[in-house]
Amino acid sequence: VVGFVINRFRGDLALLQDGLDWLEARTGKPVLGVLPYLHGLHLEAEDALPVSPPPVRGRARVGVETVESAIRIVVAAFPHISNHTDFDALRLHPQVELLFIPITAALPPADLIILPGSKSVRSDLDSLRRAGWEAQLQQHLRYGGKLIGICGGMQMLGEAIHDPLGIEGATGSSAGLGLLPFATTLAAEKQLRNVSGNLCLAGNAVVSGYEIHAGITTGVALANPLLRLGEERDGAISADGKILATYVHGLFDEPAACAAMLRWAGLDEVQSVDYAARREADLERLADAVAQHLDTQKLAALFGVNHA
């Protein structure tokens, strides 16, 4: 420990000064600055899920304001959920009420349900079944709702998931939800790459993202893909158009792709939101706060770097 930074401070800094003096005297370490609380700052979370408010139809949280939302999207919060930042663009969209719902809770009414990535697909699928979500998903589709599976969520939508090498645990196979005619076999070598292409929905919006998965999926559903990635195809669109599946993370980050997906989900007039620009602006905002409120010369000396 070379020093302290007080973060997310609210109030009058003068009232805190005695405490800062005490901390330095008691520890012999400098206080390098006090960062104020930055209202409405969005930073991507690495581990923890963002907390969803209780479901209240027609309301959405945007920054510190509550506005009328036009569409509700539920993301299944699996015990081993991964890549939950896939949905930050939706969480910040002013027309979207996005809820992360644990599968131990009842599935609330929604326009769109998303099965996200998972670090342990067969285990999370078993948990989903034990919680009674399989029947609730089928009811959601019967009532006209839409469903997306991303990466592990895509694998769950198929007819079977095979793990002959014990990649995620005990060897064996699990029956999928049977909503799309394909099956997945987990393989030792993981697919890891950046990709770009176009949605096979109205408008052919540009998509850019990445793949990180161990599964190899085959089946007739893939003949009707969701994405064209150059000469390759990815994912599937169900015959009735209610279900989408893809291995690509970052599906909603491009403004045109996000708008196309929201229109498919039932939103007629979609506001264009540039998530990448918002993310970059908030990073710059944080950097400006660091430059303004921290002793950057002392920080540079402590870390042995040149300070311009």
N, C-alpha and C positions, 0 to 999 in steps of 0.2 A: 504494500500500500504506500503510494507516494503522495497522496493528497485526497481531498474530498471535493465532490461537486454536489450541491443541493439542487435537486431537480423538481420541476412541477410546483414551484413555490407560489402560493397565493398570499397576497397581503402586502403590508408595508415592510420593506426590507430593513428599515431603521429599527423596527421592533425585534428583528431577528439578530441584530449585530452582536448583542451580548452573548447569545448562544454560539455564534460563530467564533467569537473570541475564546469562550470556554472550551470549545472543541479543539481549537488549535493548541491552547495551553495544556490541555489534558493529554493530547495524543502526540504533540510535537510534529504534527503533519499540517501542511497548509490547506486552507479552504481556497480552492482555485476559482470559485465563482458560484453564483446562484442563478439557475435558469428559471425564469418565470413559467407559470402554467400557460401553455399556448392553446387557446380555445379552438376547437374544431380541427386540430392537427390530425392528419391521417398518416400513420406509419404502418407498414405491413407487419403483422405479428408473425413471429417465427414459430411459436409453439401453442400458445393459448388461443382458444376460440374467442372471438368477440361475443360479448354477452348480448343475447337477444331479449328485448322486452317481452312481457306477456302478450300473446296474440290479441290484438284489438283490430277487427276488420276495418280497413279503409284508412289506417293511420300508419305513418312511416316516420322514422327518425332520420333526420338529415342534419349533421353537425349538431347544433344545440337547439334546433327548431323542430317542431312537429308539423308535418304537412299532410295533406290528403294524398294517399297513394292510389294508384290505379290498378295495381296488380300485386298479388301476394305470392311469394316464392318461398318454399320450404326446402331447406337443405338438411338431409338426415345426418345427425351428428353421431357417427359410428364410434364405438369404443376405441377403434384404431384409425380414426379419420386422418387423412393426409391431404396436403396441398389445399388447405381451406382458403388460402389467399386467392384461389381461382374466382372467388365470389365477391372480392372487394369492390369490383366495378359495379356489381349489382347492389351491394350494401350502400354505396354512395349515390346511387341513381335516385333522383327526386321522385320518380314515379313508381318506385319499387319498395314494397315492404318485404324485407328479407329476414327470415327467421331460421336460426339453427335450432333444430328440435331434437333432443335426445331420443333414441329409439325406445327408451323406457317410458316415454310419455305418449299420450294419444296423439295421433296425427291430426292437426287442425285442418279445416277447410283451406284449400289453396288452389290457385290457378295452375301452378307448376311445382312439381316436386323434383328435386335433384338428388340422385345417389352419387356421392362424391368418391374421390380416391380413398384407398384403404391400404394400410400397411399389412393387414392380415385379412384377405378377402373372404376366405371360407369361414373364418371365425366370426367376422362381422355379419356375414350372411346368416349364419346360425343364430346370432344374437337378434337379428332383424326378425327371423322367423319366430323365435321364442317370444318376442314382444308382440306378436300378432300383426306386424306391419305388412306381411304378404297379402293378407285379405284386405287390409285397408288400401294398399296400392291398387289392387284390382278394382275395388269400389271407386277409387279416385278416377281411374280410367273409364269405368262404365258411366260415370257422371260427366264425362267430357273433359276431364283434366288432362294435362300434358305431363310427360315424364322424360327426364334426361338421365343417362348414366355416363359418368366420366371415369375413365381408367378402370379402377376396381369396380366402380358402380356399373360400368359397361359390362364387365365380366359377369356380374350378378344377374343382368337382364337375360342372359343366354340360357341354354338348356343344361349345361354342365360346366363345372370347373374341376380340372384334373391337376393333381399335384404329385406326380409319380416320384419326384426326387426329394420331396419334403422341403421345398423351398421356404414355405411359410409355417411349417410345423410338421405334424404327422403326415405321412404319405396317405394318399387316398383321393377320393372324388366326392364332390358335393353336387346335388341337383341344383341347377339355377332356378330363377323365377320363371323361366320358360316363356318370356314375353317376346323374345326375338330368336329366330332359328339359327343359332350359332353356338359353338362350344369353345372353351379356352383351356389350353394346357400350359401350366407354368414351367418355364425353362430356366436353366442355370444362368444363361447370359441375359443380362438386362438391357433392354432398349433404352438408350439415353441420347437424345438429339433435339436440336432446335428445328422447328418446321414452319413452313408458311404455305398458304394456298388460298382456297376459296370455299365458302359454304355452298352446298348444293341445295340451297333454298332460294326463294325469289330474290333476285338482285345479285346473286353470286358474290356476296360481300367478302372482302379480304380478311383472312384470319392469320395470326401468327402466334406461336406458342411453343410448347416443348412436350416431348414424350419421356416418361420414365416409368417403365413397367417391365415385368418379367414374363408376361403372358403372350402366348401366340394364339390368336383367335381365328377360327375358320368356320365357314357356314354360308348358306345361301343368302342370309340377310345382308351380307357384305356386298352383294351385287347392287344394292341400292344405297350407296355411301352417303354419309353426311358431309364429308370433306374431300376435295381433290387437292392433293399435295404434289404439284407438278405432274409427273407421270403416275404417281401412286394414288391410291384411294384409302380413306380411313373411315371407320365407323359404319353406322347404318341408320336408315330412316324406316320405321315400320310401315307396313302396307297401308295402314289407315292414317298415317301421318301424325299419330299422337305421341310416338316414342322416338327419341333420338339417342344415339350412342356414339361415343368417340373415345379415343385414347389421348387426345390432345388437351393439355392443360393450358389455361390462358384464353379459353374460348370467348370470353366476354370482354377482353381487354381492348380490342380494336372497336372504336365507336360504331362503325357501320355493321360489324358482326354482332355487337351487342344489340343494336337496334333491330336487326333482322331476327335475332332469337326472341326478342320481346314481342315483336309482331307475330311471330309463329305461336308464341304462348298466349296470344289473345289481346295484346295491347294495340289499339288502332293507330293512335297518334303518339309517336315516340320522340321524346326529346333526345337530341344528340349530346352525349356526355363524353368528353375526352379524358378517360381515366389516367392515361399515361401522363398527360399534361398536369393533371391534379396531383399525381404522385410526385412528379418532379418539382412542382411549385412548393409542396409541403416539405420536401427535403431541403430545398433552398431556404425556406422559411426557418427551419431548424438550424441550418448552417449559419444563417444571419444572426440568430439568437445566441449561438455558441460564440461567434466572433464578437458580439456586443457585450456579453455578460461574463465570459470566462477570461482568465488571465492566459491568453494564448502564448505570450512570450515565455511564461513559466512552464506551460505545458510543453512547448517546443524544447525547452532546455531539459525537462525531465525525460522526454522521449528521444533526445539526441538527434533532433531534426532541425534543419535550417528554418528560420522564421522570417518570411518576407515582410 
